[in-house]
Amino acid sequence: MQKIIILDFGSQYTQLIARRVREQRVYCEIHPFNKIPAIGNDVKGIILSGSPFSTHDAQSPNPNLEDLLQRLPVLGVCYGAQLLTKQHGGRVMPSQIREYGRANLSTVHNDPLLKGISAGSQVWMSHGDTIEVLPAGAALLASTSAVTNAAFRFTDKPVYGIQFHPEVTHSIDGKTLIRNFLIDICGCAADWTPESFVESTVAALKAQLGNDQVVMGLSGGVDSTVAAVLISKAIGTNLHCIFVDNGLLRKNEFAKVIDIYKDLHLNVTGVDARDHFYDALKGLSEPEAKRKAIGRVFIEVFDREAHRIENVSWLGQGTIYPDVIESVSVKGPSVTIKSHHNVGGLPDKMKLKLVEPLNTLFKDEVREVGRALGIPEDILGRHPFPGPGLGIRILGEITPEKVRMLQEADDIFIENLREAGLYNQVWQAGTMFLPIQSVGVMGDERTYEHVVALRAVESLDGMTADWCHLPYPFLAKVSNEIINKVKGINRVVYDISSKPPATIEWE
């Protein structure tokens, strides 16, 4: 399979470069600059990312790129362009005026990289250094009013440097430039499609797993479902899926998801462990304590059920590419904001080998593969839902009665979003049960009951999010239904906080 290698120098935009390459139906991989992989005949080109460093910093990345430059087309983006310049005798200096934000190409020279891009095209700049003098043997391709050497190439080989960021949407012709590099310069076939991924992955899984037995915990979410269907296509009933009802799912979700899994011909066992989870959560109010209790009990239940299956060798997981990238990133893993509930830890406990068929895909690509597999939109189009479920949407101690009230209120909110045609316009929505009670009046009686908060956000990837401006009549209808239909709740509020500074979930 053809691929592009992206060398990561620590830029916040590196994953975005990869997504833009994948959008052109070309497979790519991100590798840290200090762990350059073996370059085989399948590699068609190299992209050098930007970086928070200056080439003048003592600790700045400075790998030896000569072998790559002699063998393959290379595109250096921002820091990548400055590194190519410095390593080949050009001059990079701190900018007199740092250039951040929108700029326009004032001159554009004829070259395959810039085919279809004309003077005036808007680009996005984000740099504190400027390429003042190009290396010997390099030709100028484009300028802006503030940056003379905005794009260049070496005249004797297909090695390019650009000072702007084509991967961000503010660079209007950025996709055109990336496509020119991939197709016209690197000669990529642009044949990496969801269908081709399914075909090659199922074949690889058959070879990898043979007649071995695989166990996998399902969550009802996109990633684990798509991974399970891929593995099932390869080994059939040798895949044993376990779906645990932790008592913290949405209303009727356990039964609905089990039915979908059976329609997908997955070999799945449903486990009612609600009481086990509720017992472990008694008296716990602190968010991390609840998360850890939920994770611990999940592992206990999963381990018990997995041991009922004979001769299991593998553990299936729905790990996706951003998880893999972060674990080997230039900067190292992100600072922990909260612990995550997944089946990490199970391989050590159970002595199983891992099979992760989605660990090269981004989230949107997982959904595309799911559609190619015929997985229903009820699964693929679901909003993200936290692993601990309603356990972190009930602030304070969890009780079965609080779960009942929250499930009812949340179901009213979500179903109204669907009926109003708003569900697919919202990235994630949910209802929070607050640890307070408020005074109300119902009929002629004074009440002192619970409060819930509605949360709906728009986002691309969950890293940042803004609150959704849902119509007032819609919010009024939802509030009225919840208060009238859910015994124990007499007040509904709407969360208008963005991330940052707030998080999407409340705990």
Disulfide bonds with the S-S distance in Angstrom:
none
